[in-house]
């Protein structure tokens, strides 16, 4: 999942980023409302964690501009019923009062993931491969796969678009944070590593030159 954290407290923002990255998410950070508004104009984020008390432009003003965008959104601010009501009425999906525990934030993120999949399967299956999108666990023939965070994110993207082409540019956009030097050649390396782990179970990643990658089953599955 690609997440944007909009928080002017650098210490808190650093802790939130480290926590979410340990859960396998790609996380970017901005320090004021104007930067948050600019960021969502140029990138597609799955989730925004937005502080109401941002400088330059308040989180509530940013939220009103983002209301129609297809992203989940968690608001953070000092505990106050009026703040909570205004934020939820403006379109936020959840509200977390400061100070908050990072474990609770991670649980809220998982809950929003499940909510966003309402009507859609949380368990994706492809031949002998199963992937739990909420627990972020992949199994091949029932056995857990040992995957790095980047490999797991890559697998999730391919499974969600099974049978369709996914370009290198799309993978870079979904997998990588700002400032990461990730080239199309690096994407090829990640695909190669994941391919080696999937093929023994009869699941393969097909490369179509000039178009991208597609997850397909081999003949024996």
C-alpha atoms as one frame of an Amber mdcrd trajectory, in Angstrom:
protein
   0.000   0.000   0.000   1.217   3.527  -0.817   0.650   5.875   2.135   1.081
   9.634   2.547   1.711  11.002   6.050   0.950  14.728   6.455   2.342  15.712
   9.860   4.386  18.731  10.984   5.815  17.000  14.085   9.010  15.466  12.667
   9.521  13.068  15.593   5.988  11.682  15.360   6.144  11.509  11.568   9.392
   9.534  11.731   7.897   7.034  14.183   4.776   6.608  12.046   6.829   6.082
   8.898   9.071   3.466  10.515   6.078   1.603  11.922   4.214   1.511   8.615
   7.322   0.553   6.646   7.894  -2.387   8.975   4.398  -3.525   7.986   5.512
  -3.484   4.345   3.991  -0.212   3.144   5.632   2.451   0.991   5.392   5.718
   2.936   5.965   9.357   1.947   5.901  12.366   4.264   4.931  16.031   3.920
   5.030  18.703   6.638   2.219  21.098   5.717  -1.180  21.240   4.095   0.007
  22.864   0.882   2.537  20.069   0.322  -0.152  17.461   1.037  -2.461  18.987
  -1.536   0.342  19.104  -4.121   1.382  15.520  -3.397  -1.996  13.975  -4.118
  -2.182  15.845  -7.406   0.892  14.051  -8.758   0.756  10.668  -6.995  -1.935
   8.064  -6.323  -1.985   7.146  -2.615  -4.078   4.337  -1.164  -4.220   5.942
   2.264  -3.664   9.430   3.702  -2.838  10.036   7.371  -3.644  13.699   7.794
  -3.101  15.904  10.842  -5.794  18.548  11.290  -3.361  21.113  12.712  -1.076
  21.454   9.702   0.660  24.782   8.907   0.047  26.782   5.704  -3.236  25.003
   5.068  -5.253  23.183   7.722  -5.893  19.479   7.470  -9.620  20.178   7.322
  -9.172  22.449   4.285  -7.049  19.794   2.590  -9.627  17.147   3.417 -12.427
  19.121   1.786 -10.398  19.298  -1.428  -9.667  15.553  -1.336 -13.143  14.353
  -0.508 -13.897  13.038  -3.982 -10.585  11.204  -4.394 -10.534   7.414  -4.183
  -8.297   7.110  -1.103  -8.873   6.011   2.475  -8.149   8.735   5.001  -7.306
   8.786   8.724  -7.362  12.107  10.577  -5.197  12.827  13.621  -5.534  15.706
  16.093  -5.823  16.514  19.772  -8.854  14.771  21.202 -11.953  16.880  20.814
 -15.501  15.962  19.878 -15.962  19.006  17.640 -12.752  18.262  15.688 -13.776
  14.652  15.289 -17.271  15.521  14.062 -16.028  18.132  11.590 -13.419  15.767
  10.198 -15.757  12.813   9.787 -18.453  15.033   8.273 -15.891  16.362   5.794
 -15.226  12.846   4.496 -12.600  11.185   6.702 -12.866   7.402   7.105 -11.454
   7.316  10.632 -10.175   9.567  13.418  -7.303   8.941  15.815  -6.808  11.263
  18.775  -3.303  12.350  19.769  -1.326  11.020  21.497  -1.923   7.605  19.946
  -0.221   4.233  20.118   1.464   3.070  16.912  -0.036  -0.383  17.326  -3.493
   1.188  17.277  -2.624   3.133  14.127  -1.530  -0.082  12.404  -4.779  -1.760
  13.509  -6.800   1.150  12.073  -4.930   0.808   8.777  -5.752  -2.912   8.638
  -9.395  -2.189   9.468  -9.638   0.367   6.672  -8.072  -2.143   4.301 -10.769
  -4.661   5.164 -13.486  -2.009   4.864 -12.181  -0.964   1.479 -12.518  -4.551
   0.301 -16.177  -4.836   1.254 -17.769  -6.982  -1.415 -14.353  -8.048  -2.696
 -12.399 -11.118  -1.577  -9.666 -10.471   0.973  -8.077 -13.785  -0.027  -6.751
 -13.850  -3.590  -6.146 -17.226  -5.234  -4.161 -17.999  -8.354  -3.522 -21.665
  -8.999  -1.572 -23.032  -6.032  -0.994 -19.527  -4.709  -3.065 -17.896  -1.949
  -2.589 -14.332  -0.724  -4.278 -12.736   2.298  -4.484  -9.025   1.501  -5.200
  -7.993   5.080  -2.717 -10.231   6.891  -0.255  -9.849   3.998   0.650 -13.524
   3.940   1.330 -15.510   0.749   1.160 -19.306   0.615   2.142 -21.696  -2.153
   0.569 -25.159  -1.877  -0.433 -24.160   1.640   3.116 -23.349   2.740   4.075
 -19.763   3.658   6.314 -18.041   1.119   9.375 -16.202   2.397   9.128 -12.871
   0.599  10.719  -9.490   1.193   8.387  -6.511   1.640   9.059  -5.383  -1.904
   8.420  -8.859  -3.322   5.188  -9.087  -1.335   4.005  -5.714  -2.622   4.907
  -6.712  -6.172   2.964  -9.959  -5.817  -0.068  -8.102  -4.469  -0.117  -5.717
  -7.438   0.163  -8.553  -9.960  -2.538 -10.614  -8.223  -4.943  -7.685  -8.093
  -4.465  -7.313 -11.846  -4.213 -10.992 -12.718  -4.442 -11.564 -16.443  -3.719
  -7.916 -17.239  -0.479  -6.198 -18.155   1.216  -4.098 -15.484   3.890  -1.738
 -16.821   7.214  -1.018 -15.124   6.103   2.580 -14.661   2.985   1.437 -12.784
   5.090  -0.795 -10.560   7.504   2.032  -9.737   4.548   4.288  -8.848   2.987
   1.722  -6.499   6.147   0.286  -4.946   8.486   3.188  -4.442   8.713   6.187
  -2.162   9.961   9.634  -3.129  13.725   9.844  -3.430  14.208   6.151  -4.088
  16.498   5.505  -7.007  14.487   2.679  -8.544  15.101   2.133 -12.233  13.226
  -0.124 -14.659  16.231  -2.459 -14.391  15.691  -2.697 -10.625  12.068  -3.677
 -11.244  13.350  -6.475 -13.469  15.477  -7.724 -10.564  12.491  -7.782  -8.194
  10.383  -9.594 -10.772  13.171 -12.133 -11.332  13.447 -12.875  -7.599   9.704
 -13.284  -7.204   9.461 -15.414 -10.335  12.027 -17.887  -8.950   9.936 -18.333
  -5.795   6.625 -18.815  -7.625   7.576 -21.099 -10.495   8.147 -24.235  -8.359
   4.436 -24.021  -7.502   3.360 -23.737 -11.124   2.733 -19.988 -11.092   4.723
 -17.798 -13.442   5.183 -14.167 -14.274   5.138 -13.523 -17.999   7.129 -10.651
 -19.480   5.717  -8.961 -22.574   8.423  -6.762 -24.044   7.387  -3.141 -24.252
   4.194  -3.688 -22.233   5.096  -5.089 -18.823   4.275  -8.132 -16.720   1.317
 -10.422 -16.210   0.712 -13.196 -13.697  -0.302 -16.408 -15.414  -0.549 -20.074
 -14.500   1.702 -22.628 -16.140   0.246 -25.649 -17.894   0.695 -28.059 -14.978
  -1.532 -26.077 -12.568
